[in-house]
Amino acid sequence: MARKLMTAVQYSSYGGPDGLQHVEVPVPTPNKDEVLLKIEAVSLNPVDWKVQKGALRPFLPPKFPHIPVADVVGDVIEVGSRIKNFKAGDKVVAMVNPIVLIKEPMGMLSPLLELAWYKLGEEFSIVCLSGKESLRLDMAPLELQASSDPVYNGVNFDRTAEGEQVMISLASTIVVGVVAKNGGGLAEFAVTKGSLTVARPPELSADKFVGLPVAGLTAYHAITQSAGIKLDGSGTKSNILITAASGGVGHYAVQLAKLGNAHVTATCGARNIEFVKGLGADEVIDYKTPDGAALRSPSGKKYDTVIHCAAGIPWSTFEPNLSSNGKVIDITPGLGALLTFALQKLTFSKKLLVPLILIPKDENLRYLVNLVKEGKLKTVIDSKYPMDKVKDAWAKISDGHATGKIIVEN
């Protein structure tokens, strides 16, 4: 198609909702392994406003001005020469410019941990090295699209191919993601890798799928790979605690855990107790009560796994509530989580805090899309905003109390 201008929302400096600007920019051109999408709706995630606030300065965003947001649904407009499984008119859900991160400074850990890439066949993993020990972070493999030297100490984005998946290992932070010089999905059009794009049923509305790429995949990884729950219910029944269960990741995690026949205890605010019970949770605790603050199960059960979607809870609160081999999966691991993880591994602790780093894979996203199609998984919408009210949506996600997902529609 002929190149033209499109409307987009971008920011030109670190800040808050007032920094979002409506602009006209060129429609991006898909590379040979990319698709161009006309965006129908996007889903906001906490990482979107945190990057704008400067949580990863000066490394992300890669440059200003920046068009944010990763979760998109839309229609395929154009495909690159290598794309064989999509054509113009296909309705899809996709991830644009995915970013996963360990967000806290790591300088204190440098004597204990060194981060490196290890090649496993055609796959790469992040490995923590300490002396003779090799401690693997709990994460899915990263499928590199185009990189002969994925490890950069110091960032030079001019030497990075557009769309290239990289790991940046720095003294101050760790980032795993995709350098997307065309920006994100908060626009009329966006490009994404074909490998991060999945067809969605045209007969179902877009809002049923728009929250799946980040929040849905995070919940899926935590439940199936970290907790080891089989979603067909064939595995051993587990006792699971899910914190912040009414949020984006949490509300998916409750549903997936119940598909796997787990006993689910959940925490949330008082106003969301009935909502979380409606998702299938067996026990729901108001996190502001004494039992909620202590994470005590009303039935007295010990947890085999905690899917930790909240923040600010120390290991000392989790530890007495865990079974003998229980573990806490921290979906937003910071310095404290990494230090605790390393020390536990070095002391051969049976109870573990495991940092989760999500690397998106299209096969997992396709699985979630099918669950939605079959009516086994639902996306709960907190609120919808038109593009001209994006600042209101940004303020809402920044507040941190959304029930389910916040959507911006074109």
C-alpha positions as CSV (number, residue, x, y, z in Angstrom):
1,M,0.0,0.0,0.0
2,A,1.1,3.6,-0.5
3,R,2.8,5.1,2.5
4,K,0.7,7.7,4.2
5,L,0.3,9.4,7.6
6,M,-1.6,8.0,10.6
7,T,-2.6,9.3,13.9
8,A,-0.7,8.0,16.9
9,V,-0.1,8.7,20.6
10,Q,3.4,9.2,21.7
11,Y,5.5,10.8,24.4
12,S,8.7,12.8,24.0
13,S,10.1,12.6,27.5
14,Y,9.7,10.8,30.8
15,G,6.6,11.7,32.8
16,G,3.0,10.9,33.2
17,P,-0.4,11.0,31.4
18,D,0.0,14.7,30.5
19,G,3.0,13.8,28.4
20,L,1.0,11.8,25.9
21,Q,0.6,13.6,22.6
22,H,-1.7,13.0,19.6
23,V,0.4,13.3,16.5
24,E,0.5,12.4,12.8
25,V,3.4,10.1,11.8
26,P,4.1,8.0,8.8
27,V,2.5,4.6,8.6
28,P,5.2,2.0,9.4
29,T,6.5,-0.3,6.7
30,P,6.6,-4.1,7.5
31,N,9.9,-5.9,7.1
32,K,10.0,-9.3,5.4
33,D,9.1,-11.2,8.6
34,E,6.5,-8.6,9.8
35,V,2.8,-7.8,9.3
36,L,1.2,-4.4,9.1
37,L,-2.0,-4.2,11.2
38,K,-4.8,-1.7,11.3
39,I,-5.4,-1.4,15.1
40,E,-8.9,-2.0,16.4
41,A,-8.0,-1.8,20.1
42,V,-5.1,-2.1,22.6
43,S,-4.7,-3.2,26.1
44,L,-2.7,-1.2,28.7
45,N,-0.2,-2.9,31.0
46,P,1.7,-1.6,34.1
47,V,5.0,-1.8,32.2
48,D,3.6,0.8,29.7
49,W,3.4,3.7,32.3
50,K,6.4,2.5,34.2
51,V,8.7,2.8,31.2
52,Q,7.3,6.3,30.5
53,K,7.9,7.2,34.2
54,G,11.6,6.3,33.7
55,A,11.8,2.9,35.4
56,L,14.3,1.8,32.7
57,R,16.0,5.1,31.9
58,P,18.1,5.6,29.9
59,F,17.7,2.3,28.1
60,L,14.0,2.3,27.4
61,P,12.3,3.6,25.5
62,P,15.1,3.3,22.9
63,K,14.5,6.8,21.7
64,F,12.1,9.7,21.9
65,P,9.5,10.3,20.7
66,H,8.1,6.9,21.5
67,I,4.8,5.2,20.7
68,P,3.9,2.8,23.6
69,V,1.8,-0.3,24.2
70,A,2.4,-3.9,23.3
71,D,-1.1,-5.6,23.3
72,V,-3.0,-5.1,20.1
73,V,-5.9,-6.6,18.1
74,G,-6.6,-5.6,14.6
75,D,-6.8,-6.5,10.9
76,V,-3.8,-7.5,8.7
77,I,-3.3,-4.8,6.0
78,E,0.0,-5.9,4.5
79,V,2.5,-8.8,5.0
80,G,6.2,-9.1,4.5
81,S,7.7,-11.4,1.9
82,R,8.5,-14.2,4.3
83,I,5.0,-14.2,5.9
84,K,3.0,-17.1,4.5
85,N,0.3,-17.8,7.1
86,F,-1.4,-14.4,7.1
87,K,-3.1,-12.3,4.3
88,A,-4.8,-8.9,4.1
89,G,-8.1,-9.0,6.0
90,D,-7.2,-11.6,8.6
91,K,-8.2,-10.6,12.2
92,V,-5.4,-11.2,14.6
93,V,-4.2,-10.6,18.2
94,A,-0.5,-9.7,18.5
95,M,2.3,-8.3,20.6
96,V,4.1,-5.2,19.4
97,N,7.5,-4.3,20.9
98,P,7.5,-6.8,23.7
99,I,9.5,-5.9,26.8
100,V,10.1,-8.0,29.9
101,L,12.4,-6.8,32.6
102,I,13.9,-7.2,36.0
103,K,13.3,-3.6,37.1
104,E,15.5,-3.0,40.2
105,P,19.2,-2.1,40.3
106,M,21.4,-5.2,40.4
107,G,24.7,-3.6,41.4
108,M,24.6,-5.2,44.8
109,L,24.3,-8.6,43.3
110,S,27.4,-8.3,41.0
111,P,29.7,-10.2,43.4
112,L,27.2,-13.1,43.5
113,L,25.5,-13.2,40.1
114,E,26.7,-12.9,36.6
115,L,24.2,-13.0,33.7
116,A,25.1,-14.7,30.5
117,W,23.6,-16.4,27.4
118,Y,23.9,-20.1,26.9
119,K,22.9,-21.7,23.6
120,L,20.7,-24.8,23.9
121,G,20.3,-26.1,20.3
122,E,18.5,-23.2,18.7
123,E,17.3,-21.7,21.9
124,F,18.8,-19.3,24.4
125,S,18.3,-19.0,28.2
126,I,19.3,-16.5,30.8
127,V,21.5,-18.2,33.3
128,C,22.8,-17.0,36.7
129,L,26.3,-18.1,37.4
130,S,27.8,-18.2,40.8
131,G,31.2,-19.9,41.2
132,K,30.6,-23.5,40.0
133,E,26.8,-23.2,40.4
134,S,24.6,-22.6,37.4
135,L,21.2,-21.2,38.5
136,R,18.7,-20.9,35.7
137,L,16.0,-18.3,36.0
138,D,12.5,-19.6,35.5
139,M,11.7,-18.5,32.0
140,A,10.6,-19.7,28.6
141,P,13.3,-19.9,25.8
142,L,13.9,-16.8,23.7
143,E,13.7,-17.5,20.0
144,L,16.1,-15.1,18.4
145,Q,14.8,-13.7,15.1
146,A,18.0,-12.0,13.9
147,S,21.1,-11.7,16.1
148,S,24.6,-13.0,15.9
149,D,25.7,-11.2,19.1
150,P,22.7,-10.8,21.4
151,V,24.5,-9.6,24.5
152,Y,25.3,-5.9,24.7
153,N,27.1,-4.3,27.6
154,G,26.1,-0.8,27.0
155,V,23.4,-0.1,24.5
156,N,24.0,1.1,20.9
157,F,20.7,0.9,19.2
158,D,22.2,2.0,15.9
159,R,23.9,-1.4,15.6
160,T,20.6,-3.2,16.3
161,A,18.4,-4.5,13.5
162,E,14.9,-3.3,13.6
163,G,12.8,-6.0,15.2
164,E,15.8,-7.8,16.5
165,Q,15.4,-9.7,19.8
166,V,18.1,-8.9,22.3
167,M,19.2,-9.2,25.9
168,I,20.8,-6.2,27.4
169,S,22.9,-7.1,30.5
170,L,23.9,-4.0,32.5
171,A,25.0,-3.2,36.0
172,S,21.8,-1.3,36.7
173,T,19.0,-3.5,35.1
174,I,18.2,-6.4,32.9
175,V,16.0,-6.1,29.9
176,V,14.9,-8.8,27.5
177,G,12.8,-7.6,24.6
178,V,12.5,-6.5,21.0
179,V,14.0,-3.3,19.7
180,A,11.1,-1.9,17.6
181,K,12.1,1.4,16.0
182,N,8.6,1.8,14.6
183,G,7.2,2.1,18.1
184,G,4.2,0.4,19.7
185,G,0.5,-0.2,19.2
186,L,-1.1,3.1,20.4
187,A,-1.8,4.2,16.8
188,E,-4.0,3.6,13.8
189,F,-1.4,1.1,12.4
190,A,1.5,-0.9,13.8
191,V,3.9,-3.6,12.6
192,T,4.6,-6.7,14.5
193,K,6.6,-9.9,14.0
194,G,4.7,-12.6,12.3
195,S,5.9,-14.9,15.0
196,L,4.1,-12.8,17.6
197,T,0.9,-12.7,15.7
198,V,-2.0,-15.1,16.0
199,A,-5.3,-15.4,14.2
200,R,-8.5,-14.8,16.2
201,P,-12.0,-15.9,15.4
202,P,-13.7,-13.2,13.3
203,E,-17.1,-14.0,14.9
204,L,-15.9,-12.9,18.4
205,S,-15.4,-9.4,19.5
206,A,-11.8,-8.0,19.7
207,D,-12.1,-7.2,23.4
208,K,-12.2,-10.9,24.3
209,F,-8.6,-11.3,23.1
210,V,-6.8,-7.9,23.5
211,G,-5.5,-8.7,27.0
212,L,-3.9,-12.0,26.2
213,P,-0.4,-11.1,24.8
214,V,1.1,-9.8,28.0
215,A,-1.2,-10.5,31.0
216,G,-2.6,-13.8,29.6
217,L,0.8,-15.2,28.6
218,T,2.3,-14.2,31.9
219,A,-0.4,-16.1,33.8
220,Y,-0.1,-19.0,31.4
221,H,3.7,-19.3,31.9
222,A,3.3,-19.0,35.7
223,I,0.6,-21.6,36.0
224,T,1.8,-24.2,33.4
225,Q,5.5,-23.9,33.4
226,S,6.5,-22.5,36.8
227,A,3.7,-24.1,38.8
228,G,3.7,-27.2,36.6
229,I,-0.1,-27.4,36.4
230,K,-1.6,-29.3,33.5
231,L,-4.6,-27.4,32.2
232,D,-6.5,-30.6,31.3
233,G,-6.7,-31.4,35.0
234,S,-4.7,-34.6,34.7
235,G,-1.9,-33.6,37.1
236,T,-1.6,-33.8,40.8
237,K,-4.0,-31.4,42.5
238,S,-2.1,-28.4,43.9
239,N,-2.9,-25.7,46.4
240,I,-2.3,-22.3,44.8
241,L,-2.3,-18.8,46.2
242,I,-2.7,-15.9,43.7
243,T,-2.1,-12.4,45.0
244,A,-3.8,-9.4,43.4
245,A,-6.2,-11.8,41.8
246,S,-8.5,-9.2,40.4
247,G,-5.9,-7.6,38.3
248,G,-4.8,-8.2,34.7
249,V,-2.5,-11.2,35.3
250,G,-4.3,-12.4,38.4
251,H,-7.8,-12.8,36.9
252,Y,-6.3,-14.9,34.1
253,A,-4.2,-16.9,36.6
254,V,-7.3,-17.8,38.7
255,Q,-9.2,-19.2,35.6
256,L,-6.2,-21.1,34.3
257,A,-5.4,-22.7,37.7
258,K,-9.0,-23.9,38.0
259,L,-8.8,-25.4,34.5
260,G,-5.9,-27.4,36.0
261,N,-8.0,-28.6,38.9
262,A,-6.0,-26.6,41.5
263,H,-7.4,-25.4,44.8
264,V,-7.2,-21.7,44.5
265,T,-6.8,-19.2,47.4
266,A,-6.8,-15.6,46.2
267,T,-6.2,-12.1,47.6
268,C,-7.8,-8.9,46.5
269,G,-9.6,-5.8,47.9
270,A,-12.9,-6.2,49.6
271,R,-14.9,-4.7,46.7
272,N,-13.6,-7.5,44.4
273,I,-14.2,-10.5,46.6
274,E,-17.3,-11.7,44.8
275,F,-15.8,-11.0,41.4
276,V,-12.8,-13.2,42.2
277,K,-15.1,-15.9,43.5
278,G,-17.0,-15.7,40.2
279,L,-13.7,-16.5,38.4
280,G,-13.6,-19.8,40.3
281,A,-11.4,-19.1,43.3
282,D,-12.2,-21.5,46.2
283,E,-11.2,-19.0,48.9
284,V,-10.8,-15.3,48.7
285,I,-9.1,-13.1,51.3
286,D,-9.3,-9.3,51.7
287,Y,-5.6,-8.3,51.6
288,K,-6.3,-5.5,54.1
289,T,-7.4,-7.9,56.9
290,P,-5.0,-9.5,59.3
291,D,-5.4,-12.9,57.7
292,G,-5.0,-11.3,54.3
293,A,-1.8,-9.5,55.3
294,A,-0.5,-12.7,56.6
295,L,-1.6,-14.7,53.5
296,R,-3.2,-17.3,55.7
297,S,-5.6,-19.7,54.0
298,P,-9.1,-19.8,55.7
299,S,-9.0,-23.6,55.4
300,G,-5.5,-23.8,56.8
301,K,-4.0,-25.2,53.6
302,K,-0.3,-24.7,52.9
303,Y,0.5,-23.5,49.4
304,D,2.4,-25.6,46.9
305,T,2.8,-22.5,44.6
306,V,2.1,-18.8,45.0
307,I,1.6,-16.7,41.8
308,H,2.6,-13.4,43.2
309,C,1.0,-10.6,41.2
310,A,1.2,-7.9,43.9
311,A,4.2,-6.0,45.3
312,G,5.7,-5.2,48.7
313,I,5.3,-8.6,50.4
314,P,8.5,-9.9,52.0
315,W,9.6,-13.6,51.8
316,S,9.1,-13.9,55.6
317,T,5.4,-13.6,55.0
318,F,5.3,-16.2,52.3
319,E,7.6,-18.8,53.9
320,P,5.4,-20.1,56.8
321,N,2.4,-20.5,54.4
322,L,4.3,-22.8,52.0
323,S,4.3,-26.5,51.8
324,S,7.6,-28.3,52.4
325,N,8.6,-27.8,48.7
326,G,6.5,-24.7,48.0
327,K,7.6,-21.9,45.8
328,V,6.6,-18.3,45.1
329,I,6.6,-17.2,41.5
330,D,7.2,-13.5,41.4
331,I,5.9,-12.0,38.1
332,T,7.6,-8.6,38.7
333,P,10.9,-9.6,40.3
334,G,13.1,-6.9,41.8
335,L,16.4,-6.8,43.6
336,G,15.0,-8.4,46.7
337,A,13.5,-11.4,44.8
338,L,16.8,-12.0,42.9
339,L,18.9,-11.9,46.1
340,T,16.5,-14.2,47.9
341,F,16.4,-16.6,44.9
342,A,20.2,-16.7,44.7
343,L,20.7,-17.3,48.4
344,Q,18.1,-20.0,48.5
345,K,19.7,-21.9,45.6
346,L,23.1,-21.6,47.2
347,T,21.8,-23.0,50.5
348,F,19.8,-25.7,48.8
349,S,16.5,-24.5,50.3
350,K,13.4,-26.6,49.5
351,K,11.2,-23.5,49.6
352,L,12.0,-21.1,46.8
353,L,11.2,-17.7,45.5
354,V,11.4,-17.9,41.7
355,P,11.7,-14.8,39.5
356,L,9.6,-15.1,36.3
357,I,10.7,-13.6,33.1
358,L,8.2,-13.9,30.2
359,I,9.4,-14.6,26.7
360,P,6.3,-14.6,24.4
361,K,5.7,-17.5,22.1
362,D,3.0,-17.7,19.5
363,E,2.1,-21.3,20.2
364,N,1.1,-20.3,23.8
365,L,-0.8,-17.3,22.6
366,R,-2.6,-19.5,20.1
367,Y,-3.5,-21.9,22.9
368,L,-5.0,-19.0,24.9
369,V,-7.0,-17.8,21.9
370,N,-8.5,-21.3,21.6
371,L,-9.4,-21.3,25.3
372,V,-11.3,-18.1,24.8
373,K,-13.0,-19.5,21.7
374,E,-14.1,-22.5,23.6
375,G,-15.5,-20.4,26.4
376,K,-13.0,-21.7,29.0
377,L,-11.2,-18.4,29.5
378,K,-12.5,-14.8,29.5
379,T,-11.0,-11.4,29.5
380,V,-12.7,-9.1,32.0
381,I,-12.7,-5.5,31.0
382,D,-12.4,-2.9,33.7
383,S,-13.0,0.0,31.4
384,K,-12.9,1.2,27.7
385,Y,-11.7,4.5,26.4
386,P,-11.6,6.1,23.0
387,M,-8.3,7.1,21.7
388,D,-9.0,10.8,22.4
389,K,-9.4,9.9,26.1
390,V,-6.1,7.9,26.3
391,K,-4.8,10.2,29.1
392,D,-7.7,9.1,31.3
393,A,-6.9,5.4,30.5
394,W,-3.2,6.0,31.3
395,A,-4.1,7.6,34.6
396,K,-6.3,4.7,35.5
397,I,-3.7,2.0,34.8
398,S,-1.1,4.1,36.7
399,D,-3.4,4.1,39.7
400,G,-2.9,0.3,40.0
401,H,-6.5,-0.7,41.0
402,A,-8.0,-1.9,37.8
403,T,-10.3,-4.9,37.9
404,G,-9.2,-6.9,34.8
405,K,-8.0,-5.0,31.7
406,I,-8.1,-1.4,30.6
407,I,-8.7,-1.0,26.8
408,V,-8.2,1.9,24.4
409,E,-10.2,1.7,21.2
410,N,-9.6,3.2,17.7
